[in-house]
Structures are given as C-alpha cells and as structure tokens.
Amino acid sequence: MTQRMHRYDPTMVDLVFDYMRERLQYDPVPLDHPGDGARLGEALSGLLNAQGNDPAEVLKLYDHELSRAVISADSPRYLSFIPCAPTKAALLFDMVVSCASLQGISWLEAAGAIAAENQVLRLISDRAGLPDTAGGCFVSGGSAGNLSALVVARDTARRRLGLAPGARMRIAVSDQTHSSVTNTLNIIGVEKLVVPTEGHRLTGAALRAALAAGDDDIPVIGVVGTAGTTNAGIVDDLAGIAEVAREFDLWFHVDGAYGGAGLFAPSVRARYDGIEHADSFVVDPHKWLFAPFDCAALIYRKPWLAKGVHTQDASYLDVLHTGDTEEWNPTDYAYHLTRRARGLPLWFSLAVHGTDAYTEAIETGIGLARDTAALIRADYPDLEVVLDPVLSAVVFRRKGWAAEDYYAWSQRLLAEQTGFVTPTGWEGEVVARFAFLHPGTTMDMVKEILDTMV
Ligand SMILES: *Cc1c(COP(=O)(O)O)cnc(C)c1O
C-alpha cells in the first residue's frame, strides 16, 4: 500500500487548489512588502520537526506571513527591474507540468513535451529569421542561456583556430552588456574586449574600430549584441555588428533576455534587423513573453555545434544517443542535465491565445512607455525624460533631487503600496525608471506615482 506521503489526500488537494484559485483571482495583485527577518524567523521556528504539521496550518503560515513578505512581481504596480506578468493559462499549465513530473532531459523520456517546446522555439526562430535548422532548448534564465551559448562560442573557436585549452581569447561586448555576460566570461575564462558605445548602443562601426585597435596577440572570437538593454531598452545595431562578425569570423551572440520579445511587436520589429545572422540568441519568456519563472529560450543557428560541446558523456547516458534522427535531447544544448520542461506553460498559453494576443500585450507595454514620456513632457515640469523610450522602459529624473531623495521616495511608494519603483543609475547619476510589461498597468497608476514626485 502506498505510503502516507504519496497517497492522494482530497482534503489537502482542496486546500491547495482553493488557495491557488484565490491567488489566480487577485485583481490587481497586491504589491506586498519587504521582509522582516526576525518576524519571519519567529513564524518559521520549529516548523521542520519530526512529526510534521497540519497542512491547513502550514498553508496559513505561508499565506499570512511568507507570501506577504514577497513583493509580487506580477502586480501591475511593480515597475522595477523587469516585472513579470504570466498569463493565467501559463500559470495553470505550470501546475500541470509539476503534477506530471516531466523529466525534460531527453527525447527518450519526454518526446511529447520536447516536441511542444520545440514548436515554440521554432516560432521564436522564425520571428528572428533564423534558418529552419536552428534549434536549442529552454533553460532557467538569460544567465544560463548566455553561459551555455558562449561556451559553444569559445569551444568552436578553439577548435577552428587550433588553440590549446588554456589559450587566451576575447569576446567583444559593449560597455552596456548585462552583468550575466561579464559573469559568464569570468566563469569560462574568456577575456572581454569592451567596445565603447554611442548613445549606449553598440554599433558595427565601433566594433570594427575596437578590433582594428586591439591587441593582435589575443584573438577575439565572438561578439555579444544586446537586443534591449535592461536599464533603458536600447537595441544594439545588430545588422552592423553582424556584418563585422561575418568579416572577422566572430561568433555573434544576441542577448535578448528582456527585449527579445519585441520580435513580436510590429512597432519596434525593424530595430532587430540583423538578428537573423545570430549564431546564438537568448530570450526570457519569463520576462516579456508572459511565462512564469523560470523560463529562457536558447536558440542556436547551428545546434549541432552546441551538441558537440554540451553532450555529456556517461555510460548510463549512452542509451539517449541512439542515432535516431528524430531525437532531440535538450540536455545536449546547454550545460544542464536534469531539466524541468519549462517551455510547456508558454506553449499552452500560445496555443490557447494565439500570437496576436501576445503582440497586443507586448505593444501595450511599449505604448505605456511612450505615453508616460509624453505625459512627463506635457504635465510635469519638475520631471525630465532622460531619453526617448525605445522599448518599454522609461528613464527620467526629478530636477533637483539627489540620490537619497530617490531612495526615500521609492521606499515611501512601496510602504504606501502605490508602486514598486526602484531608482537606477544613468551616466553616474541616480535617476528614476519605470519598466512596463504588465498589460494591466494603467496610465492612472502612472499618474498616481508621478504625482508623488512634485
Ligand atoms: C534579465 C537579463 C539577463 C539575465 O536573465 P536571467 O533570466 O535573470 O538570468 C541577461 N541579459 C539581459 C539583457 C537581461 O535583461
């Protein structure tokens, strides 16, 4: 007979499902508050004992204490960092993925799930204009995607140039590149060639100049373009970078963790021209494609190069590689082995709602940014737009404010549950920033927040 822990318990199921039903109905989702360590410690004290606890009591503790000390990234008033606004369909299917215990490593174990995930990767590849042979897998985030892709860049170049494993190499990045790319280069032992930007945007001309001025002893083997900087949503000159990359035999990686979703938005699609030449490309559906955490799509132009680098060699894994041409093992395309089939919630939501609904939701964020910049210019003489919004981020300043004014204002906004808006840095100055993404954010909410700055 099944042990107690693995037996179906209708009371606990009702309890948890009722909670989920309630959470799914919050409209709008409350922001909630930062945590108080002492209070949380007290609430959790003694909980993990030998006998266990009444599930109703544990769930109540989660609901009343823990969940209130988590700022809800899916609140329409969460405008910091990059928010999150999963569709209900995606959230619901995330629960299905959990209940199905899918092991997303291999075709042998999860062909059905992988076929669906690959359908989504195909859709994204097509929007980017990558060839039919492009493919990859879903990983946990942009950081994992950048790391997995740049390892392939490194090893592919090493082989092509006949370099020894310890040989020095460089990858060109802009001075605006995401911290996860810097991290990746530290991890994989590749040095940076930092290319200065013009207006925070990496151009082909600047890359060419940096290569010409560079130290010839250390080969530059790749370049990272950003399709939507996290701070300001700036899209690099991907076409120009691609041209230089072709000329100098560089691996061209595009980090579109935040902005890649703009491929689905006709109003900004032209900014991504050149992405079709990428050797690898990352976009985080848990950012602007409305999937739950944690979900990033990693796509290679020539997936077989990634397979040559990432396939793990262990006798018990030989069975995964039978030579069947149909097989597609996600484990072969990133540094992971065990993998949640985290592309499925996005697949379900896309299948249910259709791509037009995604286009509309993404355009809503772009429209909010544009309207906010116009509103600041028209009605708020104390405020100043720092640069015209490109995607869905707005960077702006309050004239006369010092750093501490921004920090105090930000804390006050959160305490009053008006908004979660953290300051950012811009050319050495502390400024304010909105990152729009949630289609439920309204201009009334924006006004309410801006009114606290005058
Ligand atoms: C968010 C972001 C990342 C990191 O992605 P994670 O999913 O947080 O790991 C990388 N690059 C850019 C441009 C980003 O916006």
The ligand as an SDF file (V2000), in Angstrom:
LIG
                    3D

 15 15  0  0  0  0  0  0  0  0999 V2000
   17.4410   39.7220  -17.3090 C   0  0  0  0  0  0  0  0  0  0  0  0
   18.5590   39.7700  -18.2350 C   0  0  0  0  0  0  0  0  0  0  0  0
   19.5520   38.7770  -18.2200 C   0  0  0  0  0  0  0  0  0  0  0  0
   19.5860   37.7060  -17.1800 C   0  0  0  0  0  0  0  0  0  0  0  0
   18.4970   36.8520  -17.2870 O   0  0  0  0  0  0  0  0  0  0  0  0
   18.0190   35.9530  -16.0560 P   0  0  0  0  0  0  0  0  0  0  0  0
   16.8010   35.3100  -16.5880 O   0  0  0  0  0  0  0  0  0  0  0  0
   17.7510   36.9070  -14.9170 O   0  0  0  0  0  0  0  0  0  0  0  0
   19.1120   35.0120  -15.7450 O   0  0  0  0  0  0  0  0  0  0  0  0
   20.5370   38.8220  -19.1940 C   0  0  0  0  0  0  0  0  0  0  0  0
   20.5650   39.8030  -20.1070 N   0  0  0  0  0  0  0  0  0  0  0  0
   19.6360   40.7880  -20.1450 C   0  0  0  0  0  0  0  0  0  0  0  0
   19.7380   41.8280  -21.1960 C   0  0  0  0  0  0  0  0  0  0  0  0
   18.6100   40.8060  -19.2090 C   0  0  0  0  0  0  0  0  0  0  0  0
   17.6900   41.7750  -19.2350 O   0  0  0  0  0  0  0  0  0  0  0  0
  1  2  1  0
  2  3  1  0
  2 14  2  0
  3  4  1  0
  3 10  2  0
  4  5  1  0
  5  6  1  0
  6  7  2  0
  6  8  1  0
  6  9  1  0
 10 11  1  0
 11 12  2  0
 12 13  1  0
 12 14  1  0
 14 15  1  0
M  END
$$$$
